[in-house]
Structure formats: C-alpha cells, structure tokens
Amino acid sequence: MAPYDAFLLVSFGGPEGPADVMPFLQNVTAGRNIPLERLEQVAEHYHHFGGVSPINQQCRDLIAAVEKDFAARGVALPVYWGNRNWDPYLASTLAEMADAGVGRALAFVTSAYSSFSSCRQYLSDIARAREQVGERAPRVDKIRQYFNHPGFIASFAAAATDAARSVDGAGDDFDLIFTAHSIPVSMADASGPAGGAYQAQLADAARLVAAEIGYQRPWHLAYSSRSGPPSQPWLEPDINDLLAQLAAAGSRSVVVVPIGFVSDHMEVKFDLDVEAAQTARQLGLAFARAATPGTDPRFVSMITDLVCERLDGTAPLALGALGAGPDDCPVGCCGAGPARPPAAR
C-alpha cells in the first residue's frame, strides 16, 4: 500500500461577503446558460444572510476538529483544504501542496452520496486542478462514500432526537421527514454503477437513523433546492409540497432531518430554515430542523476512521444492507453529468 503524506478536505465553497455572491454563482453555473434573473433570485438567499455562506467557516471549524482528532489517534498527516467554486480553489491548494513536497493525498469530500454532482464532479474537479498544476501536482485519491458509516448515522440520530425534544407537546407524535438536495431524474437514474444509487443510499441512511432513534411510524424522504426549467423532471416530492400533504392529512408536528447535507449549506439555512419553516407556520405545523453533523465528534471520528482504512487497512465500517462502497469509483460510475457547451468544458 503506497503511503499518503497529506489529507485534503474538498468542499463546494461559498461567498464570504456581498461582493462575492454573483461571481460565486457564476462559477457554480458556468456553461449552463442559467438566466441572469434566476441567479439574482438565488443571490437574494445569500443576501438574506449578509452575503455570507456558512460553509467556508464550517470547513475551517471541521479542519480544526480533524487536526485535533488526528493528533489524538496518531494520524500524522498535514491537513489542506480546497474548494470547487470559491477560494481556496483546488488548483491553488494543490500547488501549495506540491510546494510543500506532498506526493500523494487522501481527499475527503463533503458529500456522502453517489451522483454526478456529489461524487463524479468532484473527481473531475480534482483531475482538472491537477492538470492546472502540472506534473508536480500530487496524486489525490478520493475517500469512499460514507452515508452508512456508524459515525454519520449516530450524529444524525442524536440531532434528530434533540430536534424532536424541542417540539413542544409533540412527544412521539410527529412526522419524521428526511431531506436532501434534489437533482434531475436523469442524473439520479445514472448514479452508481447500476443506477439509482443516490435515492437508494438516501433511503438507507434515513432508515438507519429512524431505527436508531426508535421511530416506529413510516418516515418520509423529500427534496429541496431544485432548479432548472420546469420541463425537466427532478426528484420529488419537494419539502414544501410534502408539508402541505401532511398538514392536510392531520399532522400537527414535523421533525426535518437534512440527511443529504454534512453541514449547514445555504440549501439548509434558507430552503429549510426560512422557506420550509415559513410553509410549516402557514400550515399550522410545529416545525423543528435537526442539526447537520458539522463538527459533531462522531462525525469527526468517522473521518479519521475513513483515513485509517486507507492508511493501514483498518476494516471498513458500514451499517445497513448496502455495505461499504469501493475505494475507487468504477469507470462510468455516476454518469457524465449535464451537457455543457464546448467552451465551458
């Protein structure tokens, strides 16, 4: 087993001030011909929070927690951080690593599931960044999906329990809703070697969390943050539509668990904490949103576990029927993604 000499946190990136918002959104949507009006609508989500996405500070906090856990468990790897869409960009980080003599690194991506946007695109981003740096760029191996790792499930289970306790008078009488970022149906159908992995993995993680907290009623899986033309089918139901259906059926309380997110992305802070919460209020539903893993010690320990799998062959940990995924994604896994004009490739 070849040695690794660095750990690389790879994330989505986000604006850190009002002037960053539109350039960031243009980076995210490059080559997709998204109308300016749509970008301006999304920009308002960020301006609602002062033009600052929480994700970059969360990455800084996660790095500090990982470094502490590495030291406690004897993992002697320096920690680096590179983003897909904002500073620090992956190419700049890989150049910094090359300057420091790093030859091979393990990359942890802040997305737990299989799909083009949550897995394959990160691999493409890493490959593109290595090309920009040139021959001296370190080799980067991406850590496997971790949606069913015990640490991932335990952190969400604890957060779901806390959220349920915060709903006054609900007791066990609440509807449990798991949410994730919606993606085009065509992308979802191409996820994983056999297709449909994104939905299957989300459902498996939700089932594991529900079992962990002892939830006895049927739970729900909904989606948020869809974009694109109405003519293009995306995964459903939308969280707001599901809330309306539950209220019409007599529900009085809901606990929402953002199982598709490892930290408070804007899709959590705005689409759930603002929009979905407002929908719930209008429907007369008590609403509680469970925390994302963030720097929960169980989640941080999971990252170290995943690193140790690659460093010393520690047996992979995975719950549920789907088991631990492969270290290396199969050729063609998760599809090629949406078509883009040649100039944007």
N, C-alpha and C positions, 0 to 999 in steps of 0.2 A: 504494500500500500504506500503510494507516494506521499511524502509529508506535505502538510499545509503550513504556511507561515503567516497567515492573516485571516481575519474574519471580516466580511463585508456585509453591512446592512444595506439592502437595496429597497427603496421606497418610492412612492409616487411623486412626492414633492408638493409644495403648495406656496401660495403668495404669503409674504410676511409684511405687507403694507398695501395701502390702496393703489399705489402706482404699479404694483406688481400684478394686479388682478388680471387685466386684459392680456398682457404679454404671456402670463401663465396659461390662461385659457386658450390662447392662440397656439401655444406649444402643445397642449393636450389634444387639440383638434386639427393639427396641421394635416393638410391634404384631404380633409373630409368634407370640404365645401359646406361647413356649417354657417348658416346665415348670421350676419352681424347682430340682428335683433335677438337671436337665440343666445348668443354669447353675452349680450348685455343683460338678458334676463338672469342667466346663471351668475353673472358678476354681482348682481344685487344680493344673492345669497351670501357672498363673501363680504360685501359692504355692510350687511346686517351685523356682522361681527368685526367691524372696523377694518375690513380688507385683509384680515389675517386668518389663514387656515391654521387649525390647531396641530396639523400633522407634523410639521417640522420640529416644534418644541417637544412633541411626543417622541419623535425619533431621538432627540438629544437625551431625553429622560430615559428612554429604553437603552441607549448606549451606555449611560452611566450605570444602570442596573445590571446590564450584561457584563460589563467590565468587573463589577463587584462580584458577580456570581462566578465568572471565570476564575478570578483570583482565589475564591473560596474553594473551588473544585480543582485547582491545579491545571487549568487550561491556559497555556502560555501563548496566547495569540493576541497581537495588537488588533484593535477594532477600528474599522474605517466605515464611512457612510457615503453613499452616492444615490442620487435621485434620478428618476426618469424624466421629470418635467420642470425641475427648478433647482436652483443652487442649494447644495453642492451637486453638480451634474456628475453622472457616472464617469464620463471621459476624464474630467479633471481629477476625480478621486483615483482612477486607475493610473493616471500619470503620476500622482503623488505617491501611490504605492510602488510604482516602478522606480521612482527616485529613491525610495527607501529600501530597495533591494528585494521587494516581495516578488516571489516567483509563482506562487500558487495560492489561491484563496478560496475559502468556503463562503458562499453567498446565501444569506437568509433574506427571503423576500417577504414583505409584509402583506402577503395574501396567501391564504391557506388552501385554496381550491384549484381545481383544474379547469381552465378555459383559455381561450386565446388571450384575453385581456388580463387575466390573473396569473398566467403562467408563461405561455409561449411568447407573449410580447416582451416580458422581462428578459427571457433568453435572447431574443433578438436585440434588445437594448444593450445587453452586456456585450454581445458579439460586435455591435456597431461601435460601441465605446472602445473596445479592444482594437478595432481597425483604425480608429482615430489616433490612438496612442502609438500604434505601430508594433514592430517586432519585439520591443522591450516590454510590452504590456503583459501583466501577469495572467496566467491561466485562471479562470474563475469557474468553479463547479457549484451549481445551484443545489441547495438542500431540498429534499423531497417535500411533498405536500404533508401537512400536519393537522388537518381538520379533525382527525380522530385520535390524536395524541392525548393521553390522560391529563396532561397539564393544561391543554387547550380546553378540554371538556370541563375539567374541575374549575377553571377560572370563570367560565360562563355559568356553571351551575351555582357557584357562590354568588355571582352577581344577580342571577335570576331570583335566587332566594331572598336576597336583600331587597330587590325591587318589589317582590310580592309582599313582603312585610311592610313596605311603605304605602301600600294601598289601603287606606282606612276602611275598616269594616269588611274587607273582601274575604279574609280568611283564605280558604281554599277555593272559593267561588269566583274564579277569574278565568278568562280565556287567555291561553298562552300562545303568543304569536312570535315566530322566528322570522327575521327579515334578512335580506341580502340585496346586493346591487343587482337590478335586472340587467339582462343582456339580450341581444337579439336571439330569437329562437334558433336561427341558423347557426349562430355561434355556439349556443348551448348544445345543439344536436351534434356538433363536431368536437365537443370537449371530451378528452380522454381517448385512449386507443380504440374503444368500441363505441364512442359517442355517448352523450348524455351524462358524463361524469359529474358535471357541475351540479346538476339537480340531485343526483344520487348522493353525492358527498354532503351537500347541504342537508338533505333529509336524514342521512345517517348521523351527522353531528347533532341535529335537532332531536332525534330520537334518543341519543345518548344523554343529552342534557336533561331532557324530560324525565328519563328513567332515573338519573342521578338525584333529581330533586323530588322524586316520588310523585310526579304529576300523573294522575290517573285518568284524566279526560283526554279526548282527542285534541291534539295541538294543531296549529296552523303554520304554513310556510307562505310568506308573502314577499313582495319585492318592492323596491323603491328606486328612484333616480333614473327612470327610463328617459331616453332622449331619442332623437331621430324622427323621421317622418311617421305620421300616424299609419301610413300604409304598410310599414314594416312591423311585423309581429315581434313583440318582446315577451319575455317570461311574465306571467301573471299568476295570481291577482296582485294588483297594486295595493299597498298597505292601506291607503285611504278607502278604496273600494271595499276591502275586506272589513274594515271598521264599520262601514255602513251596513254591510250584510249582518255582522254580528249584533249590532245595535237593533236592527230590525227583527232579529231572532230572539231578542230579550236579554242579551248580555248587558251587564252593568259595569264590569271592570275588565281591563286588559293589561297584561304584562308583556311588553315588547322586548325581545332579546335579539340584538343585531348580530346574529351568528355569522354573518358574512364579513364582518369587519374586525380587525385586531386592535384598532384604536379609533378615536373619535374623528373620523374624516368629516368633511363638510356634509357628506351624504347622511351622516348620523346627526350632526349638530343642527342642520337646517331641515332636511327632509323628514327626520323623525321628531326631533325636539321642538321644531317650530310647526311645520305643516301637519304632520300626523297628530301631534298633540292638540293643535287647533281643531282638527277634524273631530277628535275624540270629545273635546269640550262642547262643540256644536251638537254632537250626538248624545250628550249626557253620559258619556262613558268616563269612569275613573281610569286614568292612564299612568302607567309607570314604565320607564325605559331602563333596562338593565345596563350596567356599565360594560364597556368593551374591556378586553384583557389589559391593554396598556402596559403597565409595569407590575401587574399582579405577580407576586413571587412564583406562583405555579406556572405562569406563562414564561417568565424569565428562565426558570429552571428547565422548562421544556426546550428552550433554545440551546441551552448547554447540553442537554441530552442529545439533541439532534447533531450537534457538533461532535460529541463523543462517539456517536455512531460511525462517523467518517474518520475520526482520528485513530480510534483504537478498536473498531469493530464491535462496540457495545451493541447488544441485541436491540433492534428497533422496537419501540413501544407503540401499540395501536390498539384501540378498542373497537368493538363492533365487527360486522361481517366483512367489511371491505379490506381490512388489514392495512399494513404499511405499504405505501407506494414505492416504486423503484427509485433508486438514487439518480438514474439517468433517464430522462424522458424518451420514450420511443420515437423514432423518426415519424414525423407527421402527426404526432400527438397534439391535440387541441387545435388543429386546423391552421389555416394560413391567415385568418383574420379578414377584416373587411377590405374590399378592393380600394386602392388609392391611386391617384394619378401618378404617372411615372416620375414627375418632378418632385413628388413628396416622398419617394422611397429612398 
